[in-house]
Amino acid sequence: MNQETNRIVIVQADDSQLVRLTISGQAKAYEALVRRYQKLVYNVLYQMVQSHEQAADLTQETFMRAYRGLKTFNQGAPFKPWLLRIATNTCLNELRRTSQAVDSLETLLEENPHAEPASRENVESQVEMRMTQQELIKALKQLTPSQRQIFVLRYSHDLSYDEISQTTGLPLTTIKPILFRVREKLRKLMADQSQMHVNEKESD
């Protein structure tokens, strides 16, 4: 296979093919995976840490860890959730290392274990109608890292519940209750910010 043909094969290959090519020693195949998912990984990490520099460093570390772990990757499983799991775990570990608070998802579930979240459309419409982008970023900063992780994966990057389960390692049956608690907390933050704006206008 000549170089041009090999390049075309790599460009057109799906994730599982690129993984197999990488394991067989073709570095260009992993470069293709990096190009395919670099922006997604960076955006997820940035929304968790709210720092461009830190997100960039964590993105680089994510792809280094993923490369080292490819030989143990189950090639029958989808690559994206596996990669995002490495990314978000790397991020949460860094936040723990720097002593930033990480909530207990078990505690989150205990508060309302059978609750169901509102539809995605309702959540998004509330966010769009009641918050500017700057206000949303400010509210997301007030969520704990693992709360932000679940919210970002679902509402910013449109992952399915199954993909979120694969990414976080949490059972599928817990994803909806977790999203409910995260949504309620975010909605309370939005309400508090709206009331603050009202008070500011009344004092003018």
Secondary structure, DSSP 8 states (H G I E B T S, - for coil): --HHHHHHHHHH--HHHHHHHHHTT-HHHHHHHHHHHHHHHHHHHHHHH--HHHHHHHHHHHHHHHHHHGGGS-TTS-HHHHHHHHHHHHHHHHHHHTT-----HHHHHHHSTT-----HHHHHHHHHHH--HHHHHHHHHTS-HHHHHHHIIIIIT---HHHHHHHH---HHHHHHHHHHHHHHHHHHHHHHHHHHHHHHHH-
